[in-house]
Amino acid sequence: MLELHPPVEPYDTGLLDVGGGNRIYWEAVGDPDGKPLVYLHGGPGSGCSVNQRRWFDPDKYRAILFDQRNCGRSTPNAADPATDLSANTTQNLIADIEALREHLGIDRWLVSGASWGSTLALAYAQAHPSRVTEMVIIDVTTTRASEIDWLYRGLRRIFPEEWSRFHGHVSHVPADAPIGELLSAYGELLADPDPVVRERAAVEWLRWEDTAVSLEPQGKKDAYSSRPDLQQVCFARICAHYFGNYAFLEDEVLLREAGKLAGIPAVLIHGRHDLSGPLLNAWELAQAWPDAELAVIEDSGHTGSPAMTDRMLRAFRDFA
């Protein structure tokens, strides 16, 4: 079984001005002359991590990681209620990726993403297929309305008590209202001027996220809520912003337009026990995209396992 590569420090970093007062943090690791790769983190709003640098062979890849708008080391940060998220959309994130590619002088690159990052990777690749050499997608999501509704309401079939608490924090929104209304109500609380209001909303949001992955055989307790307080608010606020607006995408568009990915080799890696993003999402994408290989990890959920890490590392090794 393959192991993560040794810890590595970036050989270059920067803050790229993408307009409207937004600057995105980026870093480059590995070989400056290696195969270009960009990794798109999940959340949305998680930011990239030190551990993710270890996914890519530093002797073969020029790996670019960046914090998407308003999270991580990008500025301004969504934890500040004064930060305007109106320009934080999927379309603008796609434009940010292209601006970063051009800024770094990269012609084509391997595109990888996990969870929300898989949605963004698919949207980017469909918009700019000529810039994509291969794709490695982990925890496949397309962020359809049905996927959002399942994660933030459908799972009450399994966790009724926990969902009652999650909904109870915005109980002025009817339980059967369109899911976007419920999540947008959370977004309003997460942008409230009162820090106590923001923090309480973040706690309830992350408690539900923890619940959604709590049955995974390789999972860990407090997978989401263990992050620092300001990161909790940032993460929850950006999630509520995106999912309350159905990811700023036409429903089903990433599956409907999967033909645009024809000719791009890909590996789709998904855990059998992923409740928050069921395997059906990955299977349907694979049916619509003949160039993609679906790798089902039998002992993994959304938060991964050693077997999932091994399959991911083998995909990057093979594409190098």
Summary of the structure (lengths in Angstrom):
residues: 320
radius of gyration: 18.5
end to end distance: 18.0
largest distance: 55.6
contacts: 1106
relative contact order: 0.14
helix: 42%
strand: 17%
